[in-house]
Amino acid sequence: MQIGPALLDLIGNTPLLRVGSPICDLPGIELWLKLEFFNPGGSVKDRPALNIIQEGEKSGRLTSGKIILDATSGNTGIAYAMIGAAKGYRVKLCLPANAGAERQRTLRALGAELVLTDPAQGSDGAFNKVRELNAANPEAFFYADQYNNDANWRAHFDHTAPEILAQTQGRLTHFVALLGTTGTFTGASRRFKRDVPGVQCWSAQPATPLHGIEGTKHLPASIVPGIYDPALADGNLWIDTEEAYLMARRLARETGLLLGISAAGNVVAAQNLARQLHAGGRQGVIVTIACDGAAKYLSEEFWNDLP
C-alpha cells in the first residue's frame, strides 16, 4: 500500500465539539467547534491545499517536473509540504522570517525550501516575494496562489460546510470565522447562505494592523485576497491579540483543549456573538473553526502568563 495517497484520504470529516461551561453557558445558546487539527497536517489548511493541488493536476498546470510555490504564514505551507511529499512534488514557500520556530522546523522536516521575508511586512511581504519569484521563472513553478485561487474557497463550499450542516442536523444559525486568506469564511458562508434560510455569517479580524493572531489579516491595512467576498458578512467582530492569548490559556487550563492562537480568536469571536444574542433575548447555534492545535505555538511566552 502507498502511504501517501492513503494519508491524503484522511483530510476532512473532522469532529464537531460543543463548548459549554465555563466558556459558553448562556441559556438557549450552543457554541460548536469544528476541530480541524484532526486533519493529518494538523490544520484546516489541508483542505484548500489538497483542492488547489488536485485542481492544478486536472488543469495540467501542475505536472511532475514543476515546483509548488506559494506564500504562507505556516499552516498552508505545512499542508503543501505534506501533500507534496505524499505525491512526489518539490515545494518552495515564502513566509515571514518571524514565523514560529515550530512551523519553520516542521516545514523543513517535510522537505520544503523556505524563502524568509521581511517580518515587518507580514504575510503581504511573503505574497509580494512569491509573485516576484514566479514572474522571474514561471515555467519552473506551479504557483498555487491561495489568496486568489477559487479552489481555496471551493474546498470549504464543497466539504467543510456540508459536514457542519450534517453534524448540526441543519440547525446552524450563525457561523463565525477569522479572516486570513478568507477561504474558510468565503466558501463556508457561500454554502450556508445557499442552503440555510436566515443563517448569519460573521467575519472576525484582528483589531489592529500589528497583531499576534497568526495567519489572520486586518484587511483595512492589508492586501485584500482576490477570493474575498465582503457581501457575505452579516457583521464583523474585532478581536484583540491579548483576548486570543487569554482564551488559548483558558481553553487549555479549563477545558483541556490545546488550540492555536487563531482558533482561540475564533472562540473569542463566537463567545462575543453569543453574548450579543443572549443580551437581545435570542437563541442560536453558533459554529466556528478550531483552525489548528497549539503544538506550533508552544514556544510563545503568553502560555507562561497568569491566569
C-alpha positions in Angstrom: 0.0 0.0 0.0 1.2 3.5 -0.8 1.2 5.6 2.4 0.9 8.9 0.6 -2.5 8.6 -1.1 -3.9 6.8 2.0 -2.7 9.7 4.2 -4.5 12.2 2.0 -7.7 10.3 2.3 -7.8 11.3 6.0 -8.3 15.0 5.1 -11.7 16.2 6.1 -14.6 14.7 8.1 -13.3 16.3 11.3 -15.3 16.2 14.5 -17.6 18.9 15.8 -17.4 19.6 19.6 -19.8 21.5 21.7 -18.1 24.1 24.0 -20.1 24.6 27.2 -19.3 25.9 30.7 -17.2 27.8 31.6 -16.6 29.2 28.1 -20.3 29.4 27.0 -23.0 28.7 29.5 -25.7 31.1 28.2 -29.3 29.6 28.1 -30.5 29.0 24.6 -27.0 29.4 23.0 -25.0 26.5 21.6 -21.3 27.1 20.7 -19.7 24.4 18.5 -16.1 24.0 17.4 -15.1 22.3 14.1 -11.9 20.5 15.2 -9.7 21.0 12.1 -6.5 20.0 13.9 -7.7 16.4 13.3 -6.6 16.7 9.7 -3.3 14.9 9.1 -1.3 18.1 8.5 -2.8 19.5 11.7 -4.9 22.3 10.4 -7.9 23.5 8.3 -5.4 24.4 5.5 -5.1 20.7 4.5 -8.5 21.1 2.7 -7.7 24.0 0.4 -4.1 22.9 -0.2 -5.3 19.5 -1.4 -8.0 21.0 -3.6 -5.6 23.5 -5.1 -3.1 20.8 -5.9 -5.8 18.5 -7.3 -7.2 21.2 -9.5 -3.7 22.1 -10.7 -3.2 18.5 -11.7 -6.6 18.3 -13.5 -5.9 21.5 -15.4 -2.4 20.4 -16.5 -0.8 23.4 -14.8 0.8 21.1 -12.2 3.0 18.4 -13.7 5.7 16.2 -12.2 8.5 18.5 -13.1 7.1 21.6 -11.5 7.7 23.0 -8.0 4.7 24.0 -5.9 5.2 27.7 -5.0 3.2 29.9 -2.7 3.3 32.4 0.2 2.2 31.2 3.6 2.2 32.1 7.3 2.7 28.4 8.1 -0.3 26.1 8.0 -1.0 26.1 4.3 2.7 25.7 3.7 2.8 22.6 6.0 -0.2 21.2 4.1 1.6 21.8 0.7 4.7 20.2 2.1 2.9 17.2 3.4 0.9 16.7 0.2 4.0 17.4 -1.9 5.9 14.7 0.0 3.0 12.2 -0.4 2.7 12.9 -4.2 6.3 13.4 -5.1 6.4 17.2 -5.7 9.0 19.7 -4.6 7.7 22.6 -2.6 9.1 26.2 -2.3 7.5 28.6 0.2 7.8 32.3 1.1 7.0 33.2 4.7 7.8 35.9 7.1 11.1 35.4 8.9 9.4 35.8 12.3 7.1 32.8 11.7 7.3 30.5 14.7 10.3 28.2 15.1 8.0 25.2 15.3 6.4 26.0 11.9 9.8 26.5 10.2 11.1 23.3 11.6 8.0 21.4 10.5 8.3 22.8 7.0 11.9 21.8 6.7 11.3 18.4 8.2 8.8 17.8 5.4 11.4 18.9 2.8 10.1 22.3 1.9 12.5 25.0 0.7 11.9 28.2 2.6 12.4 31.8 1.5 12.2 34.1 4.6 10.8 37.6 4.0 10.8 40.8 6.0 8.8 40.3 9.2 7.7 43.9 9.3 5.8 43.3 6.0 4.0 40.3 7.4 2.1 38.0 5.0 1.9 40.8 2.4 5.7 40.7 2.2 5.7 37.0 1.6 2.9 37.4 -1.0 4.9 40.1 -2.9 8.1 37.9 -2.8 6.4 34.8 -4.2 5.0 36.8 -7.1 8.5 38.1 -7.9 9.9 34.6 -7.9 7.1 33.3 -10.1 7.5 36.2 -12.6 11.2 35.6 -12.9 10.8 31.9 -13.8 7.1 30.9 -14.4 7.9 27.7 -16.2 9.6 26.2 -13.1 6.6 26.6 -10.8 3.1 25.8 -10.2 2.1 29.0 -8.4 -0.7 27.8 -6.1 -1.7 31.4 -5.2 -4.0 30.6 -2.3 -5.2 34.2 -1.9 -6.6 34.3 -5.4 -7.3 30.7 -6.2 -11.0 29.7 -6.3 -10.1 26.2 -5.4 -9.3 27.6 -1.9 -12.9 28.6 -1.0 -14.4 25.8 -3.0 -12.8 23.3 -0.7 -15.0 24.7 2.1 -18.1 25.1 0.0 -17.9 21.5 -1.2 -16.7 19.8 2.0 -16.4 21.8 5.3 -19.8 23.5 5.1 -21.8 20.3 4.2 -20.0 18.5 7.1 -21.1 21.2 9.5 -24.7 21.1 8.2 -24.8 17.3 8.7 -23.2 17.5 12.1 -25.7 20.2 13.3 -28.7 18.4 11.7 -29.2 21.7 9.8 -29.8 23.7 13.0 -27.0 26.1 12.3 -28.0 29.7 12.9 -24.6 31.5 12.9 -21.2 30.9 11.5 -18.1 32.8 12.7 -14.6 32.8 11.2 -11.5 35.0 11.4 -10.2 36.2 8.0 -6.8 35.3 6.6 -6.8 34.1 3.0 -10.6 34.4 3.6 -11.1 30.9 2.0 -12.8 29.3 5.0 -15.2 32.2 5.6 -16.0 32.8 1.9 -16.6 29.1 0.9 -18.5 28.0 4.0 -20.6 31.2 4.2 -21.5 30.9 0.5 -22.7 27.4 1.0 -24.6 28.2 4.2 -26.4 31.1 2.6 -27.4 28.9 -0.2 -28.7 26.1 1.9 -29.9 27.5 5.3 -32.6 30.2 5.2 -31.9 33.0 7.7 -28.4 31.9 8.6 -26.0 34.7 9.6 -22.3 34.6 8.8 -20.0 36.8 10.8 -16.4 37.5 9.9 -13.8 38.4 12.5 -10.5 40.3 12.2 -7.6 41.4 14.4 -8.4 44.8 15.8 -5.1 46.4 14.7 -2.7 46.0 11.8 0.1 45.0 14.1 -1.2 41.9 15.9 -0.2 38.4 17.1 -3.0 36.3 15.8 -1.0 34.2 13.4 -2.5 33.5 9.9 -5.1 36.3 10.1 -5.4 39.7 8.4 -6.5 43.1 9.4 -8.0 43.8 6.0 -8.2 47.6 6.1 -4.3 47.7 6.3 -3.6 44.6 4.1 -3.7 43.3 0.6 -7.2 42.0 0.3 -7.4 38.5 -1.1 -9.0 38.2 -4.5 -11.3 35.4 -3.3 -12.8 37.5 -0.5 -16.5 38.4 -0.9 -17.4 41.1 1.7 -21.1 40.9 0.8 -21.2 37.5 2.6 -20.6 39.0 6.0 -23.6 40.0 8.2 -21.2 41.7 10.6 -17.6 41.8 11.7 -16.1 41.2 15.1 -12.8 42.9 16.0 -10.5 40.7 18.2 -7.6 41.9 20.3 -4.4 39.7 20.4 -4.5 39.6 24.2 -8.1 38.3 24.1 -6.9 35.4 21.9 -4.0 34.6 24.1 -6.1 34.6 27.2 -8.7 32.4 25.6 -6.0 29.9 24.4 -4.8 29.7 28.1 -8.3 29.4 29.4 -9.3 26.6 26.9 -6.1 24.7 27.8 -6.5 25.1 31.6 -10.2 25.0 32.0 -11.3 22.6 29.2 -8.2 20.6 28.2 -8.4 21.9 24.6 -5.0 22.9 23.4 -5.8 25.3 20.5 -3.7 27.6 18.3 -4.0 31.4 18.5 -6.4 31.9 15.6 -8.6 29.1 16.8 -8.7 30.7 20.2 -9.5 34.0 18.5 -12.4 32.3 16.7 -13.7 31.2 20.1 -13.5 34.8 21.4 -15.4 36.0 18.4 -18.1 33.3 18.8 -18.3 34.0 22.5 -18.8 37.7 21.8 -21.6 36.9 19.3 -23.2 34.6 21.8 -23.3 37.4 24.4 -24.9 39.7 21.8 -27.6 37.2 21.0 -28.3 36.5 24.7 -28.5 40.2 25.5 -31.1 40.6 22.8 -33.1 37.6 24.1 -32.2 35.4 21.1 -31.2 31.8 20.8 -28.6 30.4 18.5 -26.5 27.5 17.2 -23.1 29.0 16.6 -20.3 27.2 14.8 -16.7 28.4 14.5 -13.4 26.8 13.4 -10.6 25.4 15.5 -8.1 26.1 12.8 -5.2 24.2 14.4 -3.9 23.0 17.7 -1.3 24.6 20.0 1.7 22.4 19.0 3.1 25.1 16.7 2.9 27.9 19.2 4.1 26.4 22.5 7.3 28.5 22.4 5.2 31.6 22.7 5.7 33.4 26.1 2.0 34.0 26.7 1.5 30.4 27.8 3.5 31.2 30.9 1.4 34.2 31.9 -1.3 34.2 34.6 -4.1 33.4 34.9 
